Amino acid sequence: MVKLSVILPVFNLAGSIGGNLKKVEGVLKRTGLSYEIVPVDDGSSDGTPDELRVWAAGGAGRNPVFLERNGG
């Protein structure tokens, strides 16, 4: 059972999203809680969706959501 869900809004962060997610994951691991990270891509037009797919393939509790177009 997941005890903590972290929702991260994401838009055109191809250059930094990997590092950001690594930092968030590091902090969450230290809590000892069961968690999931849910980046919500708001229609990025750069390589952000591709980076999120690679990240998601790296383990459980990695659940990105992809929106078709930017909603602000």
Backbone as CSV, one residue per row, in Angstrom:
resi,resn,N_x,N_y,N_z,CA_x,CA_y,CA_z,C_x,C_y,C_z
1,MET,0.848,-1.187,0.000,0.000,0.000,0.000,0.890,1.245,0.000
2,VAL,0.607,2.163,-0.920,1.354,3.414,-1.017,0.886,4.356,0.075
3,LYS,1.826,4.873,0.847,1.490,5.804,1.921,1.610,7.256,1.486
4,LEU,2.431,7.502,0.449,2.679,8.876,0.031,2.730,8.947,-1.483
5,SER,1.957,9.856,-2.059,2.000,10.117,-3.497,2.506,11.536,-3.703
6,VAL,3.523,11.671,-4.538,4.078,12.984,-4.846,3.740,13.287,-6.300
7,ILE,2.963,14.352,-6.512,2.553,14.776,-7.844,3.448,15.948,-8.244
8,LEU,4.134,15.795,-9.395,5.043,16.842,-9.871,4.575,17.366,-11.226
9,PRO,4.121,18.621,-11.295,3.790,19.184,-12.600,5.083,19.392,-13.394
10,VAL,5.056,19.042,-14.673,6.248,19.103,-15.514,5.892,19.728,-16.859
11,PHE,6.718,20.676,-17.311,6.525,21.255,-18.643,7.874,21.678,-19.210
12,ASN,8.254,21.075,-20.315,9.495,21.398,-21.026,10.714,21.452,-20.099
13,LEU,10.969,20.356,-19.418,12.110,20.262,-18.502,13.105,19.187,-18.941
14,ALA,13.254,18.979,-20.248,14.119,17.908,-20.746,15.534,18.008,-20.180
15,GLY,16.030,19.190,-19.959,17.397,19.351,-19.478,17.578,19.096,-17.994
16,SER,16.481,19.063,-17.244,16.635,18.952,-15.788,15.734,17.924,-15.106
17,ILE,14.758,17.366,-15.801,13.791,16.492,-15.128,14.442,15.245,-14.540
18,GLY,15.422,14.685,-15.214,16.087,13.493,-14.685,16.729,13.758,-13.335
19,GLY,17.461,14.858,-13.216,18.099,15.232,-11.947,17.086,15.567,-10.875
20,ASN,16.018,16.253,-11.271,14.968,16.598,-10.302,14.328,15.344,-9.712
21,LEU,14.007,14.394,-10.565,13.371,13.156,-10.100,14.319,12.350,-9.217
22,LYS,15.585,12.346,-9.558,16.576,11.632,-8.745,16.647,12.223,-7.339
23,LYS,16.616,13.544,-7.244,16.649,14.215,-5.932,15.402,13.901,-5.113
24,VAL,14.248,13.992,-5.746,12.989,13.709,-5.045,12.980,12.266,-4.549
25,GLU,13.401,11.362,-5.412,13.428,9.956,-5.032,14.388,9.708,-3.862
26,GLY,15.524,10.382,-3.879,16.479,10.232,-2.785,15.895,10.663,-1.449
27,VAL,15.194,11.783,-1.456,14.557,12.273,-0.230,13.490,11.288,0.255
28,LEU,12.678,10.805,-0.665,11.598,9.888,-0.293,12.131,8.565,0.248
29,LYS,13.196,8.062,-0.331,13.785,6.801,0.151,14.214,6.927,1.610
30,ARG,14.733,8.079,1.972,15.202,8.288,3.356,14.067,8.338,4.368
31,THR,12.834,8.544,3.921,11.709,8.604,4.862,11.317,7.224,5.360
32,GLY,11.619,6.193,4.573,11.212,4.843,4.938,9.754,4.537,4.624
33,LEU,9.038,5.500,4.068,7.633,5.298,3.710,7.505,4.649,2.337
34,SER,6.393,3.999,2.123,6.044,3.512,0.797,5.561,4.730,0.002
35,TYR,6.060,4.882,-1.221,5.714,6.089,-1.977,5.599,5.786,-3.460
36,GLU,4.997,6.751,-4.151,4.998,6.769,-5.605,5.257,8.194,-6.047
37,ILE,5.882,8.333,-7.208,6.135,9.649,-7.793,5.347,9.712,-9.094
38,VAL,4.536,10.759,-9.232,3.671,10.906,-10.402,3.963,12.249,-11.079
39,PRO,4.928,12.270,-12.008,5.127,13.494,-12.779,3.988,13.625,-13.787
40,VAL,3.425,14.814,-13.881,2.344,15.057,-14.836,2.874,16.006,-15.898
41,ASP,3.140,15.450,-17.075,3.662,16.244,-18.179,2.512,16.990,-18.841
42,ASP,2.610,18.308,-18.849,1.543,19.174,-19.343,1.763,19.545,-20.811
43,GLY,1.888,18.517,-21.658,2.010,18.761,-23.091,3.356,19.312,-23.515
44,SER,4.435,18.867,-22.897,5.769,19.348,-23.259,6.050,19.131,-24.741
45,SER,6.787,20.082,-25.327,7.125,19.991,-26.749,8.608,19.692,-26.956
46,ASP,9.338,19.449,-25.866,10.747,19.090,-25.974,10.891,17.586,-25.687
47,GLY,11.998,17.125,-25.207,12.220,15.709,-24.957,11.765,15.219,-23.596
48,THR,11.041,16.043,-22.861,10.593,15.660,-21.516,9.808,14.348,-21.497
49,PRO,8.814,14.148,-22.367,8.074,12.877,-22.325,8.982,11.657,-22.505
50,ASP,9.955,11.758,-23.389,10.874,10.639,-23.598,11.693,10.361,-22.341
51,GLU,12.170,11.403,-21.696,12.939,11.234,-20.460,12.078,10.621,-19.359
52,LEU,10.814,11.007,-19.287,9.922,10.433,-18.282,9.668,8.947,-18.549
53,ARG,9.556,8.569,-19.805,9.357,7.148,-20.132,10.580,6.313,-19.728
54,VAL,11.763,6.834,-19.983,12.987,6.132,-19.581,13.034,6.003,-18.061
55,TRP,12.740,7.094,-17.367,12.728,7.082,-15.900,11.711,6.072,-15.374
56,ALA,10.510,6.054,-15.965,9.439,5.162,-15.502,9.831,3.695,-15.649
57,ALA,10.620,3.378,-16.653,11.039,1.993,-16.880,12.046,1.524,-15.834
58,GLY,12.540,2.445,-15.016,13.585,2.124,-14.050,13.123,1.537,-12.735
59,GLY,11.833,1.365,-12.515,11.410,0.749,-11.265,9.957,0.999,-10.914
60,ALA,9.545,0.336,-9.862,8.168,0.461,-9.376,7.957,1.819,-8.723
61,GLY,6.709,2.259,-8.655,6.372,3.521,-8.014,6.688,4.734,-8.869
62,ARG,6.933,4.504,-10.144,7.233,5.589,-11.089,6.100,5.621,-12.109
63,ASN,5.189,6.575,-11.939,3.938,6.557,-12.687,3.644,7.878,-13.390
64,PRO,4.343,8.195,-14.470,4.074,9.473,-15.146,2.705,9.496,-15.831
65,VAL,2.180,10.701,-15.931,0.935,10.952,-16.660,1.278,11.931,-17.773
66,PHE,0.761,11.677,-18.959,1.050,12.533,-20.114,-0.227,13.182,-20.623
67,LEU,-0.272,14.507,-20.599,-1.392,15.252,-21.158,-1.057,15.626,-22.584
68,GLU,-2.016,15.541,-23.480,-1.790,15.788,-24.903,-1.386,17.228,-25.211
69,ARG,-2.006,18.175,-24.512,-1.690,19.579,-24.787,-1.537,20.358,-23.503
70,ASN,-0.837,21.452,-23.601,-0.569,22.287,-22.440,-1.839,22.955,-21.949
71,GLY,-2.129,22.759,-20.661,-3.316,23.345,-20.075,-3.009,24.479,-19.118
72,GLY,-1.730,24.729,-18.903,-1.331,25.826,-18.019,-1.370,25.470,-16.560
